[in-house]
C-alpha cells in the first residue's frame, strides 16, 4: 500500500527544515514568489500558504503559479479565515481561497476547509524539479547612515515580509535590533494578525509600521519602500509624528532625519 506524504504545519516556510521534503506543508507564510521558491527548495510534495489579502498585482498568491510551473500543487487560505504566521490556526480554521492547477486536479478547491484540502494534497507525487536561482533577497537602498536596507538586516529596514508575529511569539518580531522597520500588512486579516509585530517592537524601542498590501507587493521589499502607503504605526513611530496615510518614503525620511539630528547634537 502506498504511503501518503505527512501533513506538517509551520508558522513560516523559513521555520521548517529537511522534514518538509516529500511532505504537505501548511505554513503561515504569504504565498508570494520568494516563499514559494523556499518551499520548492525544500522539495515539498505540496504546500499551503496564507493569501495575505491578495494585494497589489495579486502578489499574495503569485507563488502558486510559480509552483505550478514546477509541477508542485499549491493553495492558499484566506487571510480573513486564519491568522497569517500561524500554521496551526491555518489548518484549524483556514478556508481555501486559491489553488493552482495541480492542486485543483487533486480535488483542492476554493471554499474547502484547509484541513480537508491537506488530505487531498496528500495524493501529490514529488515533482523532482529544481527551482531556478532565487531573486536577490537583500540589497542596499540608501547607503548613507542610517542606511536603508531592503532586508532583515541594517539600520532602517524595509521588508516585504508580513507584519504578523509567528505563532504569536514576540521574539519573532524582528531578528536584528534595527532603528526602524517597515512591513506589509497582509490585508491585516482575522484577529488583526497582519500587524501584530508592531506592539512587540515598541517594547524593544523600534519604530515600526505596516504598508497596505493593496499599495505594495508583499514579498517585495523594493515595492514596500517605493510604493507603500502606511496603514498602521506603533507608539514608537507615532512619537516621530509618523501616521497612517503617509508614504513609506516619508517614513524613511522622517526616521533618517531624526537620526541625523541626534548625530549633529553629539558632534
Secondary structure by P-SEA (a helix, b strand, c coil): ccccbbbbbbccccccccccccccccccccccaaaaaaaaaaccccbbbbcccccccccccaaaaaaaaacbbbbcccccccccccaaaaaabbbbccccaaaaaacccccccaaaaaaaacccccccccccccccccccccccccbbbcccccccccccccccccccccccccccccccbbbbccccccccccccaaaaaaaaccccccccccccccccaaaaaabbbbccccaaaaaacccccccaaaaaaaaaaaaaaaaaaac
